[in-house]
Amino acid sequence: MNIDLHESNKFTNDPDLIPQYVSSTLLSYLVDLGPCKPLPSELINNIFPVKTDSMGRSRSFHESYYYYKETANQLPTKRLWLSYSPSSDKIYCYSCKLFGLAKAKKSIMVNGSNDWTNLNRNIKNHECSTEHLESEISRGLYQKNYRIDLHIMENANKNIAENREVLRVIIEIIIFSARQNIALRGHDEKLTSNNRGNFLELIELLSHHNAVLKIHLDKLKKKKQNRLTFLSQISQNKILKILGELVRCSILTKIKKAGLLSVIIDTTTDVANIEQFSFIIRFVNMHGDMEERLVALEAAADETGKGLFKKFCEITEKHNIDWKKNLCAQAYDGAAAMQVIEFMRARKRTTVFIECQHDLYPEERVRRIKSFSNTRWTSHDRVINVVYERFKALLKCLIILESFNDRVTSSNASIIKSICSTFTFVVTLIFMKNVFSITTPLSNYLQSKSLDFIEALRLVNNAKENLLSMRSDIKYKKIIDEAKQFCETHDLPEKDFKIIRLKKRKRQIDENIKEVNLNSLYENYKISTYFMALDKIITSFTSRFSGAQNILKDLSLFSPERLIEFGKNTEQELPKNCFNYVTEWIDGICLENLKNEYKVFSTSVTSLHDGIKLPDNIHKASIIDDKTMELNSDTLEISESEIDHDETESTCYKNTITVSSILHVLTSFDLVSAFPNLYLVYKALGTLPASSASAERSFSKVKLVKTRLTWSRATAV
């Protein structure tokens, strides 16, 4: 008998149309529809299709098979699993087709049966089979919303949610420890330990306020077997590595958006005697802020200049940094690191090279006072101030040590006491105290990441002038008088320089005249020695920027002072050969447009600056007072006073125009597109590093073998 397919398709739950693999959405839909159980009145011709068997008898399906036969104690019930297909004229097991396991799927009732001769036997055999009964149970559980798969999924989701909460707390603890610069691991991390280290102790503390974390820890304490704890050293290192990569990606994104960049490179040896290579990039971000960010701190197998250059190329290639195109300046510290420039010159057209001078003050000058520390710079300043202010306590301590039975201690204390009691020592102490009062505040400010190059040069020149002012007879006499007063106050045996006594000779000469002449010569010698010491300090102090003086021929015109001065007199003309070096240094600069932009901007820079609200975190480089930054002797790190200043300084600085504030003016007023050449020059100026202090700062987390590379060098200009 032919079947009208169009008519049969009105049964959307036709089992013959169900695909082999059913999605969860389709399964829910089919279960809601239930098995297909059409009555004859719903079919074509109002009858089930009839066919002839092998004996010539007519056979067809009958709706009575939808029900179980009545028994003595049971009313007729529906066979919920039986489904008839009008399209194929077959019967199916709806439960096995939708919920059956692999073995049930092979049943004849899943593929459809139209053996009407043996229909009754086939139905009874199927509904009594184990596979069918399992499918019926699955169907029943599904219809009652008590699905095993959902229950398993719910438990899995619950475990995932708990693990995520535990991991969230762990990540926050690791971030907190990193920001506070405290160690994660402890010496003894056993459960019986009184102190298991910062990480585990913080985990235990926070578990008192986090129920999920508390349950997690309780499970770990009860179950001895290995399981995922998230507390191991491996997990901590993995999380730290992931967090580090996230930070690095953020930094690299800013660097690539900035375009122009400068590199700051330094090396040092760690406790394992491995050369560590610090790679820092300085750039101006999209908001006009100058940043110096650590990109990599890696071990360098080859300590030569060629090996360090190879490491430099590996890092830039790994992080996709186009230094050949965007590099505009370099700063190095250390002989091996400075050799890198020779290899870079062969591959880069023009860059500004900045070398870090370690010895701002000759080391032997400090040793004349006394080597209280293996570090230099700010640490010596503190030692000198402590010795000056606590001189009586120092002598008292040396007298106590002098009485010790230990011969070495007693002898050394006696020698130091005799040296400290001399007038020469006191003069040197006061002399260096005056020198440090000029240089230490500048040294502290030159460690700032946001300090611009021109401002650094200006501050250095101011310090140089202050040092030169000390080179006078009046200043020398003032130091001598202060030294005499210091000796009187502390009752020292020497209260002046020793007087030269003449040796008697056989020749008859005027002894009085000879003695006067010699003492006069000696006095002149003392003054000249004072001047020579100052000359050496000034020379070594200013040599830090000696290699950068040539660039000032062009860059000096971009200093805020010259820019404002030029804007006040609109009739003056720029030098004909100005900005030539700048156009060679920075790609993409149009000389004529730059001159025109410079003239126009100079007339309005003051009014634009006054109309902008500068951020509070711009470094106040123009303000130098007697305040000095605190240095942590344990971690050798700069305290927050480097960044945070009082409101008085902040207000004063906002009235001072610097390269940084000019960059903020251009970005805040959306003038970058109007003054593209001028912005590019000031961006390059902001990119120039004033020192390699950031590279030294990156080593503060590395334990050093030698004291030659310590935090004191980070204060170098």
C-alpha positions as CSV (number, residue, x, y, z in Angstrom):
1,M,0.0,0.0,0.0
2,N,1.3,3.4,-0.9
3,I,1.8,5.9,1.9
4,D,1.2,9.6,1.4
5,L,4.4,11.1,2.9
6,H,3.0,14.6,3.0
7,E,0.1,13.3,5.1
8,S,2.4,11.3,7.4
9,N,4.7,14.2,8.1
10,K,2.0,15.8,10.2
11,F,3.3,13.5,13.1
12,T,6.4,15.4,14.2
13,N,7.2,12.6,16.7
14,D,7.3,10.0,14.0
15,P,10.0,7.6,15.3
16,D,11.3,6.9,11.8
17,L,12.2,10.6,11.4
18,I,14.3,10.7,14.6
19,P,18.1,10.9,13.7
20,Q,20.7,8.5,15.1
21,Y,22.3,11.2,17.3
22,V,19.9,13.5,19.2
23,S,21.0,16.8,20.8
24,S,19.9,17.7,24.3
25,T,17.5,20.3,22.9
26,L,15.9,17.9,20.5
27,L,15.7,15.2,23.1
28,S,13.8,17.5,25.5
29,Y,11.4,18.3,22.7
30,L,10.8,14.7,21.7
31,V,10.2,13.6,25.3
32,D,7.7,16.4,25.7
33,L,5.9,15.2,22.6
34,G,5.9,11.5,23.8
35,P,5.7,8.4,21.5
36,C,3.8,8.6,18.3
37,K,0.5,6.7,18.8
38,P,-1.9,7.5,15.9
39,L,-5.4,6.1,15.8
40,P,-6.9,4.7,12.5
41,S,-9.1,7.7,12.2
42,E,-5.9,9.9,12.0
43,L,-4.5,7.9,9.1
44,I,-5.2,7.8,5.4
45,N,-8.4,5.8,4.6
46,N,-8.9,5.6,8.4
47,I,-7.1,2.3,8.7
48,F,-3.6,1.0,9.4
49,P,-1.8,-0.1,6.2
50,V,-2.5,-3.8,5.4
51,K,0.0,-6.2,3.8
52,T,-0.2,-10.0,2.9
53,D,2.1,-12.5,4.7
54,S,3.7,-15.6,3.3
55,M,0.5,-17.6,4.0
56,G,-1.7,-15.2,2.0
57,R,-3.3,-13.7,5.1
58,S,-3.8,-10.0,5.5
59,R,-1.8,-8.5,8.4
60,S,-1.6,-5.0,9.9
61,F,-0.9,-3.1,13.1
62,H,-3.7,-2.6,15.6
63,E,-4.1,0.2,18.2
64,S,-4.7,-2.4,20.9
65,Y,-1.0,-3.0,21.1
66,Y,-0.7,0.4,22.6
67,Y,-2.0,-1.2,25.9
68,Y,-1.1,-4.1,28.1
69,K,-3.6,-6.9,28.2
70,E,-5.9,-6.9,31.2
71,T,-5.2,-9.2,34.1
72,A,-7.2,-10.2,37.1
73,N,-5.7,-7.5,39.3
74,Q,-4.6,-4.9,36.8
75,L,-6.4,-2.4,34.6
76,P,-5.2,-1.9,31.0
77,T,-2.1,0.4,31.0
78,K,-0.4,2.1,28.1
79,R,2.9,0.9,26.7
80,L,4.6,4.2,26.9
81,W,7.6,3.0,25.0
82,L,5.7,1.8,21.9
83,S,5.7,4.2,19.0
84,Y,4.2,3.7,15.6
85,S,5.6,5.3,12.4
86,P,2.9,6.3,9.9
87,S,5.7,7.1,7.3
88,S,7.3,3.6,7.4
89,D,4.5,1.5,8.8
90,K,6.7,0.1,11.6
91,I,6.8,0.1,15.4
92,Y,9.6,1.4,17.5
93,C,10.7,1.4,21.1
94,Y,10.7,5.1,21.8
95,S,12.7,4.7,25.1
96,C,15.5,2.6,23.6
97,K,15.8,4.9,20.6
98,L,16.2,8.0,22.8
99,F,17.7,6.6,26.0
100,G,19.1,3.2,25.1
101,L,22.8,2.3,25.6
102,A,25.0,0.9,22.9
103,K,23.6,-2.7,23.2
104,A,20.0,-1.5,23.3
105,K,20.6,0.5,20.1
106,K,21.1,-2.8,18.3
107,S,17.6,-4.0,19.1
108,I,15.1,-4.6,16.3
109,M,12.7,-2.3,18.0
110,V,15.2,0.6,17.6
111,N,15.5,0.1,13.9
112,G,11.8,-0.6,13.4
113,S,9.8,-3.8,13.0
114,N,6.8,-4.6,10.8
115,D,6.7,-8.3,11.4
116,W,2.9,-8.3,12.1
117,T,2.8,-12.1,12.1
118,N,5.1,-12.3,15.2
119,L,4.2,-8.9,16.6
120,N,2.8,-10.1,19.9
121,R,5.9,-12.3,20.6
122,N,8.4,-9.6,19.6
123,I,6.7,-7.0,21.8
124,K,6.7,-9.2,24.9
125,N,10.3,-10.3,24.4
126,H,11.5,-6.8,24.0
127,E,9.7,-5.3,27.0
128,C,11.1,-8.0,29.2
129,S,14.7,-7.5,28.1
130,T,17.4,-5.9,30.4
131,E,18.4,-3.3,27.9
132,H,14.8,-2.1,27.5
133,L,14.3,-1.9,31.3
134,E,17.4,0.2,31.7
135,S,16.2,2.5,28.9
136,E,12.8,2.8,30.7
137,I,14.5,3.8,33.9
138,S,16.5,6.5,32.1
139,R,13.4,7.8,30.5
140,G,11.6,7.9,33.8
141,L,14.4,9.8,35.5
142,Y,14.6,12.2,32.7
143,Q,10.9,12.9,32.7
144,K,11.0,13.5,36.5
145,N,13.8,16.0,36.0
146,Y,16.1,13.7,38.0
147,R,18.6,13.2,35.2
148,I,21.8,11.4,36.1
149,D,23.8,13.4,33.6
150,L,22.4,16.7,35.0
151,H,23.2,15.5,38.5
152,I,26.8,14.6,37.5
153,M,27.1,17.9,35.7
154,E,25.7,19.8,38.7
155,N,28.3,18.1,40.9
156,A,31.0,18.9,38.4
157,N,29.9,22.5,38.2
158,K,29.9,22.8,41.9
159,N,33.4,21.5,42.1
160,I,34.5,23.9,39.4
161,A,32.9,26.8,41.2
162,E,34.6,25.8,44.5
163,N,37.9,25.4,42.8
164,R,37.6,28.8,41.2
165,E,36.8,30.4,44.5
166,V,39.8,28.8,46.1
167,L,42.0,29.8,43.2
168,R,40.7,33.3,43.3
169,V,41.8,33.7,46.9
170,I,45.2,32.1,46.2
171,I,45.8,34.5,43.3
172,E,44.9,37.5,45.4
173,I,47.3,36.3,48.1
174,I,50.1,35.9,45.6
175,I,49.5,39.3,44.1
176,F,49.4,40.8,47.7
177,S,52.8,39.1,48.5
178,A,54.3,40.3,45.3
179,R,53.2,43.9,45.8
180,Q,54.5,43.9,49.4
181,N,57.7,42.2,48.3
182,I,57.5,39.5,50.8
183,A,58.6,35.9,50.4
184,L,56.0,33.2,49.7
185,R,57.7,30.1,51.0
186,G,58.7,29.2,54.5
187,H,61.6,27.2,56.0
188,D,59.3,24.6,57.4
189,E,55.9,24.1,55.8
190,K,54.7,21.0,57.6
191,L,51.3,21.0,59.4
192,T,53.2,20.8,62.7
193,S,55.2,23.9,62.0
194,N,54.6,27.1,64.0
195,N,55.3,29.3,61.0
196,R,54.7,27.8,57.6
197,G,55.7,30.9,55.6
198,N,53.7,34.0,54.5
199,F,51.7,32.2,51.8
200,L,50.4,29.3,53.8
201,E,49.8,31.4,56.9
202,L,47.8,33.9,54.9
203,I,45.8,31.0,53.4
204,E,45.1,29.8,57.0
205,L,44.1,33.3,58.1
206,L,41.7,34.0,55.2
207,S,40.1,30.5,55.6
208,H,38.5,31.8,58.9
209,H,36.6,34.3,56.7
210,N,36.0,32.2,53.6
211,A,33.8,29.1,54.0
212,V,34.8,27.5,50.6
213,L,38.5,27.9,51.4
214,K,38.0,26.5,54.9
215,I,36.2,23.4,53.5
216,H,39.1,23.0,51.0
217,L,41.7,23.1,53.7
218,D,39.7,20.7,55.9
219,K,39.6,18.1,53.0
220,L,43.3,18.4,52.6
221,K,43.9,17.8,56.3
222,K,41.6,14.8,56.4
223,K,42.7,13.1,53.2
224,K,46.3,12.0,53.0
225,Q,46.2,11.0,49.4
226,N,47.5,13.3,46.7
227,R,45.0,15.6,45.1
228,L,44.8,19.0,43.5
229,T,45.6,21.5,46.3
230,F,46.7,24.7,44.4
231,L,49.1,25.3,47.4
232,S,52.2,23.7,46.1
233,Q,55.4,25.4,45.0
234,I,54.6,24.4,41.4
235,S,51.2,26.0,41.5
236,Q,52.6,29.2,43.0
237,N,55.2,29.4,40.3
238,K,52.7,28.7,37.5
239,I,50.4,31.5,38.8
240,L,53.3,33.9,39.2
241,K,54.4,33.1,35.6
242,I,50.9,33.7,34.3
243,L,50.5,37.0,36.2
244,G,54.0,38.1,35.0
245,E,53.1,37.4,31.4
246,L,49.8,39.4,31.8
247,V,51.8,42.3,33.1
248,R,54.4,42.0,30.4
249,C,51.7,41.9,27.7
250,S,50.2,45.1,29.0
251,I,53.6,46.8,29.1
252,L,54.4,45.6,25.5
253,T,51.1,46.9,24.3
254,K,51.9,50.3,25.6
255,I,55.4,50.2,24.2
256,K,54.2,49.3,20.7
257,K,51.5,52.1,20.8
258,A,54.2,54.6,21.9
259,G,56.5,54.0,18.9
260,L,59.6,55.7,20.0
261,L,61.6,54.0,22.8
262,S,64.9,54.0,24.6
263,V,66.6,51.0,26.2
264,I,68.3,50.9,29.6
265,I,70.6,47.9,30.1
266,D,72.7,46.7,33.0
267,T,74.2,43.4,34.2
268,T,75.1,42.0,37.6
269,T,76.1,38.7,39.1
270,D,73.7,36.8,41.4
271,V,74.4,34.4,44.3
272,A,74.8,31.5,41.8
273,N,77.5,33.5,40.0
274,I,75.3,33.9,36.9
275,E,75.3,37.1,35.0
276,Q,71.8,38.7,35.1
277,F,70.8,40.9,32.2
278,S,68.3,43.6,33.0
279,F,66.4,45.0,30.0
280,I,64.3,48.1,30.6
281,I,62.4,50.3,28.1
282,R,61.6,53.9,28.5
283,F,58.7,55.4,26.5
284,V,56.0,58.1,26.5
285,N,52.6,56.6,26.7
286,M,49.4,57.8,24.9
287,H,48.6,60.2,27.8
288,G,52.0,61.9,27.7
289,D,53.4,60.2,30.8
290,M,57.0,59.0,30.8
291,E,57.4,55.4,31.9
292,E,60.4,53.1,32.4
293,R,59.3,49.5,32.5
294,L,61.2,46.3,33.1
295,V,60.6,44.0,30.1
296,A,63.1,41.1,30.9
297,L,65.5,40.0,33.6
298,E,67.3,37.0,32.2
299,A,70.5,35.0,32.7
300,A,73.3,35.8,30.1
301,A,75.5,32.8,29.4
302,D,78.0,35.0,27.5
303,E,79.2,38.1,29.5
304,T,81.0,39.7,26.6
305,G,79.6,42.7,24.7
306,K,78.8,40.4,21.7
307,G,77.0,37.9,24.0
308,L,75.0,40.7,25.6
309,F,74.0,42.1,22.3
310,K,72.9,38.6,21.2
311,K,70.7,38.4,24.4
312,F,69.4,41.9,23.6
313,C,68.4,40.7,20.1
314,E,66.8,37.6,21.5
315,I,64.6,39.6,23.9
316,T,63.5,42.1,21.3
317,E,62.7,39.4,18.7
318,K,60.8,37.3,21.2
319,H,58.6,40.2,22.2
320,N,58.3,41.7,18.7
321,I,60.1,45.0,19.5
322,D,61.2,46.8,16.4
323,W,64.3,48.5,17.9
324,K,66.0,49.2,14.6
325,K,63.0,51.5,13.6
326,N,61.9,52.9,17.0
327,L,65.1,53.1,19.2
328,C,66.1,56.7,19.8
329,A,68.4,56.5,22.9
330,Q,70.4,54.0,24.9
331,A,71.7,54.0,28.5
332,Y,74.2,51.5,29.9
333,D,75.9,50.8,33.1
334,G,79.0,48.5,33.3
335,A,81.8,48.0,30.9
336,A,80.4,44.8,29.3
337,A,76.9,46.4,28.9
338,M,78.4,49.5,27.2
339,Q,80.1,47.3,24.6
340,V,76.6,46.5,23.2
341,I,76.6,50.0,21.6
342,E,79.4,49.0,19.2
343,F,77.2,46.2,17.8
344,M,74.1,48.4,17.7
345,R,75.8,51.2,15.8
346,A,76.3,48.9,12.9
347,R,72.5,48.2,12.7
348,K,71.0,51.5,13.8
349,R,71.4,54.9,12.1
350,T,71.4,57.4,14.9
351,T,70.8,57.1,18.7
352,V,71.7,59.1,21.7
353,F,74.1,57.2,24.0
354,I,74.1,57.8,27.7
355,E,76.7,56.3,30.0
356,C,76.3,56.0,33.8
357,Q,79.2,57.3,35.8
358,H,79.5,55.3,39.0
359,D,81.9,57.4,41.0
360,L,80.3,60.8,41.3
361,Y,82.8,61.4,44.2
362,P,86.2,59.9,44.1
363,E,86.2,56.8,46.3
364,E,89.4,57.8,48.0
365,R,87.8,60.9,49.3
366,V,85.2,58.9,51.2
367,R,87.8,56.5,52.5
368,R,89.7,59.4,54.1
369,I,86.6,59.9,56.3
370,K,86.1,56.2,57.0
371,S,84.5,53.4,55.1
372,F,81.4,52.7,57.2
373,S,79.8,51.0,54.3
374,N,80.6,49.2,51.1
375,T,78.1,51.4,49.2
376,R,78.5,54.9,48.0
377,W,76.4,58.0,47.3
378,T,73.4,58.4,49.5
379,S,74.6,55.8,52.0
380,H,77.8,57.9,52.5
381,D,75.7,61.0,53.0
382,R,73.8,59.3,55.8
383,V,77.0,58.0,57.4
384,I,78.5,61.5,57.3
385,N,75.4,63.0,58.9
386,V,75.2,60.3,61.6
387,V,78.9,60.8,62.4
388,Y,78.5,64.6,62.5
389,E,75.3,64.6,64.7
390,R,76.4,61.6,66.9
391,F,80.1,62.4,67.2
392,K,80.2,62.2,71.0
393,A,78.4,58.9,71.0
394,L,80.9,57.6,68.4
395,L,83.9,58.6,70.6
396,K,82.3,57.1,73.6
397,C,81.7,53.8,71.8
398,L,85.3,53.8,70.6
399,I,86.6,54.3,74.1
400,I,84.5,51.3,75.3
401,L,85.8,49.2,72.5
402,E,89.3,50.3,73.3
403,S,89.1,48.7,76.7
404,F,88.1,45.3,75.4
405,N,90.4,42.4,76.0
406,D,90.3,41.4,72.4
407,R,93.6,42.8,71.0
408,V,92.3,43.3,67.4
409,T,89.1,45.1,68.5
410,S,91.0,47.2,71.0
411,S,93.7,48.1,68.5
412,N,91.3,49.0,65.7
413,A,89.2,51.1,68.0
414,S,92.2,53.0,69.2
415,I,93.4,53.7,65.7
416,I,89.9,54.9,64.5
417,K,89.6,57.1,67.6
418,S,92.9,58.8,67.0
419,I,91.9,59.4,63.3
420,C,88.5,60.8,64.2
421,S,90.0,63.1,66.8
422,T,92.3,64.8,64.2
423,F,91.5,68.3,62.9
424,T,92.0,67.0,59.3
425,F,89.2,64.4,59.8
426,V,86.8,67.1,61.1
427,V,87.5,69.4,58.2
428,T,87.0,66.6,55.7
429,L,83.8,65.6,57.5
430,I,82.3,69.1,57.2
431,F,83.6,69.5,53.7
432,M,81.9,66.4,52.5
433,K,78.7,67.2,54.5
434,N,78.5,70.5,52.5
435,V,79.1,68.7,49.2
436,F,76.5,66.1,49.9
437,S,73.9,68.7,50.9
438,I,74.0,69.9,47.3
439,T,74.3,66.6,45.5
440,T,72.2,64.2,47.5
441,P,68.7,65.8,46.8
442,L,69.6,66.0,43.1
443,S,70.8,62.3,43.2
444,N,67.5,61.3,44.7
445,Y,65.4,63.1,42.1
446,L,67.5,61.8,39.2
447,Q,66.2,58.3,40.1
448,S,62.7,59.2,39.1
449,K,61.3,57.3,36.1
450,S,59.4,60.4,34.9
451,L,62.3,62.9,34.9
452,D,63.0,64.3,31.5
453,F,66.4,64.7,30.0
454,I,66.5,68.5,29.6
455,E,65.3,69.0,33.2
456,A,68.0,66.6,34.3
457,L,70.6,68.7,32.5
458,R,69.3,71.9,34.1
459,L,69.3,70.4,37.6
460,V,72.9,69.1,37.1
461,N,74.0,72.6,35.9
462,N,72.4,74.1,39.0
463,A,74.2,71.7,41.3
464,K,77.4,72.4,39.4
465,E,77.0,76.2,40.1
466,N,76.4,75.5,43.8
467,L,79.5,73.4,43.9
468,L,81.5,76.1,42.1
469,S,80.2,78.6,44.7
470,M,82.1,76.5,47.3
471,R,85.3,77.2,45.5
472,S,86.2,80.4,47.2
473,D,88.4,81.6,50.1
474,I,85.4,82.7,52.0
475,K,83.7,79.3,51.8
476,Y,87.0,77.6,52.7
477,K,87.4,79.9,55.8
478,K,83.9,79.2,56.8
479,I,84.5,75.4,56.7
480,I,87.7,75.9,58.8
481,D,85.9,78.0,61.4
482,E,83.1,75.5,61.6
483,A,85.7,72.7,62.1
484,K,87.4,74.7,64.9
485,Q,84.1,75.3,66.6
486,F,83.2,71.6,66.2
487,C,86.6,70.6,67.9
488,E,86.0,73.0,70.7
489,T,82.5,71.7,71.3
490,H,83.6,68.1,71.5
491,D,86.9,68.9,73.3
492,L,89.2,67.3,70.8
493,P,93.0,67.5,71.2
494,E,93.5,69.1,67.8
495,K,91.7,72.3,67.2
496,D,93.7,73.5,64.1
497,F,96.1,72.3,61.5
498,K,99.5,71.4,62.9
499,I,102.1,74.2,62.8
500,I,105.2,73.4,60.8
501,R,108.3,73.6,62.9
502,L,111.7,74.4,61.3
503,K,114.6,72.0,61.6
504,K,117.7,73.8,62.7
505,R,120.4,74.0,60.1
506,K,124.1,75.0,60.2
507,R,123.6,77.9,57.8
508,Q,122.9,81.3,59.5
509,I,119.6,82.6,58.2
510,D,116.6,84.4,59.6
511,E,114.7,81.6,61.2
512,N,111.5,83.7,61.9
513,I,111.2,84.8,58.2
514,K,111.8,81.2,57.1
515,E,109.1,79.8,59.4
516,V,106.6,82.4,58.3
517,N,107.2,81.7,54.6
518,L,106.9,78.0,55.1
519,N,103.6,78.3,57.0
520,S,102.3,80.6,54.4
521,L,103.2,78.1,51.7
522,Y,101.5,75.4,53.8
523,E,98.4,77.4,54.1
524,N,98.3,77.9,50.4
525,Y,98.8,74.2,50.0
526,K,95.8,73.5,52.2
527,I,93.6,75.9,50.2
528,S,94.8,74.5,46.9
529,T,94.1,71.0,48.1
530,Y,90.6,72.0,49.0
531,F,90.1,73.5,45.5
532,M,91.6,70.5,43.8
533,A,89.2,68.2,45.6
534,L,86.3,70.4,44.5
535,D,87.5,70.4,41.0
536,K,87.7,66.6,40.8
537,I,84.2,66.3,42.2
538,I,82.8,68.9,39.8
539,T,84.6,67.2,36.9
540,S,83.4,63.7,37.7
541,F,79.9,65.1,38.4
542,T,79.5,66.9,35.1
543,S,81.2,64.2,33.0
544,R,78.0,62.2,33.4
545,F,76.4,64.3,30.7
546,S,79.6,65.2,28.8
547,G,78.7,63.0,25.9
548,A,75.2,64.6,25.6
549,Q,76.3,68.2,25.3
550,N,76.4,68.1,21.5
551,I,72.7,67.3,21.3
552,L,71.9,70.4,23.2
553,K,72.7,72.5,20.1
554,D,69.3,71.6,18.9
555,L,67.5,70.3,22.0
556,S,68.2,73.3,24.1
557,L,65.7,75.3,22.0
558,F,63.0,72.8,23.2
559,S,63.7,73.5,26.8
560,P,60.6,75.1,28.4
561,E,62.6,78.2,29.3
562,R,63.8,78.8,25.7
563,L,60.3,78.0,24.3
564,I,58.6,80.5,26.6
565,E,61.3,83.1,25.9
566,F,61.0,82.7,22.2
567,G,57.2,83.1,22.4
568,K,57.5,86.4,24.1
569,N,59.4,87.9,21.2
570,T,57.5,87.0,18.0
571,E,59.7,89.1,15.8
572,Q,62.9,87.1,16.4
573,E,63.9,84.4,13.9
574,L,65.1,80.9,14.6
575,P,68.7,80.1,13.7
576,K,69.0,78.9,10.1
577,N,70.7,75.6,11.0
578,C,68.5,74.8,14.0
579,F,66.8,71.4,14.3
580,N,69.1,69.8,11.7
581,Y,70.4,67.3,14.2
582,V,66.8,66.5,15.3
583,T,65.7,65.7,11.8
584,E,68.6,63.2,11.5
585,W,67.9,61.7,14.9
586,I,64.1,61.2,14.5
587,D,62.5,59.7,11.4
588,G,59.5,61.4,9.9
589,I,60.3,65.0,11.0
590,C,59.7,67.8,8.4
591,L,62.1,70.6,9.2
592,E,60.0,73.5,7.8
593,N,56.8,72.3,9.5
594,L,58.7,71.8,12.8
595,K,59.9,75.4,12.7
596,N,56.5,76.7,12.0
597,E,54.9,74.6,14.7
598,Y,57.6,75.7,17.2
599,K,56.8,79.4,16.5
600,V,53.1,79.1,16.9
601,F,53.1,76.8,19.9
602,S,55.7,79.0,21.8
603,T,53.2,81.9,21.8
604,S,50.5,79.9,23.6
605,V,52.3,77.3,25.7
606,T,51.9,79.3,28.9
607,S,48.2,79.9,28.5
608,L,47.6,76.3,27.5
609,H,49.6,75.1,30.5
610,D,47.7,77.2,32.9
611,G,44.4,75.9,31.5
612,I,45.2,72.2,32.1
613,K,44.8,70.2,35.3
614,L,48.0,68.2,35.5
615,P,48.0,64.8,37.2
616,D,49.4,64.6,40.7
617,N,51.8,61.8,39.8
618,I,54.1,63.9,37.6
619,H,57.5,64.0,39.2
620,K,58.3,67.4,40.7
621,A,61.8,67.7,39.3
622,S,62.1,71.4,39.6
623,I,61.8,71.4,43.3
624,I,65.0,70.5,45.2
625,D,65.1,70.9,48.9
626,D,66.9,69.3,51.8
627,K,64.5,66.4,51.9
628,T,66.0,63.1,51.0
629,M,64.4,59.8,50.2
630,E,64.6,57.0,52.7
631,L,66.6,53.9,51.7
632,N,65.7,50.5,53.0
633,S,68.9,48.9,54.1
634,D,67.4,45.4,53.8
635,T,65.8,45.5,50.4
636,L,67.8,48.5,49.1
637,E,64.7,50.0,47.6
638,I,63.4,53.5,47.3
639,S,60.6,54.4,49.6
640,E,57.3,55.9,48.6
641,S,58.7,59.4,49.1
642,E,60.2,59.2,45.6
643,I,56.7,59.3,44.2
644,D,54.5,60.9,46.9
645,H,55.3,64.5,47.8
646,D,53.3,66.9,50.0
647,E,50.6,69.1,48.6
648,T,52.8,72.2,48.8
649,E,55.3,70.8,46.4
650,S,52.6,69.5,44.2
651,T,50.9,72.9,43.9
652,C,54.2,74.6,43.3
653,Y,55.2,72.2,40.6
654,K,52.0,72.6,38.7
655,N,53.0,76.2,38.0
656,T,56.3,75.0,36.4
657,I,56.4,74.1,32.8
658,T,58.5,71.0,32.0
659,V,58.8,68.6,29.0
660,S,56.4,66.3,30.8
661,S,53.8,69.1,31.3
662,I,54.2,70.1,27.6
663,L,53.4,66.5,26.6
664,H,50.3,66.6,28.8
665,V,49.2,69.9,27.2
666,L,49.5,68.4,23.7
667,T,47.7,65.2,24.5
668,S,45.0,66.8,26.8
669,F,44.0,69.4,24.3
670,D,44.1,66.9,21.3
671,L,46.8,69.0,19.7
672,V,48.9,66.0,18.6
673,S,47.5,66.0,15.1
674,A,47.9,69.8,14.8
675,F,51.5,69.8,16.0
676,P,52.7,66.3,14.9
677,N,56.4,67.2,14.4
678,L,56.6,69.2,17.7
679,Y,54.9,66.4,19.6
680,L,57.3,63.8,18.1
681,V,60.3,65.9,19.2
682,Y,59.0,66.3,22.8
683,K,58.1,62.6,22.8
684,A,61.7,61.8,21.9
685,L,62.9,64.1,24.7
686,G,60.6,62.4,27.2
687,T,62.0,59.0,25.9
688,L,65.6,60.0,26.7
689,P,66.7,58.4,29.9
690,A,68.5,60.6,32.4
691,S,70.1,57.7,34.1
692,S,70.2,53.9,34.3
693,A,68.7,53.9,37.8
694,S,65.8,51.7,36.8
695,A,68.1,49.0,35.7
696,E,69.9,49.1,39.1
697,R,66.5,49.1,40.8
698,S,65.5,45.9,39.0
699,F,68.5,44.2,40.7
700,S,67.2,45.1,44.2
701,K,65.3,41.7,44.2
702,V,68.4,39.8,43.2
703,K,70.8,38.7,45.9
704,L,74.3,39.9,44.9
705,V,77.6,38.0,45.4
706,K,79.7,41.1,45.1
707,T,79.2,44.5,46.6
708,R,80.5,46.3,43.6
709,L,77.0,46.4,42.2
710,T,74.7,47.6,44.9
711,W,71.7,49.9,45.2
712,S,74.0,52.9,45.8
713,R,74.9,52.9,42.1
714,A,71.2,53.3,41.3
715,T,71.5,56.9,42.5
716,A,74.1,57.7,39.9
717,V,73.2,60.6,37.7
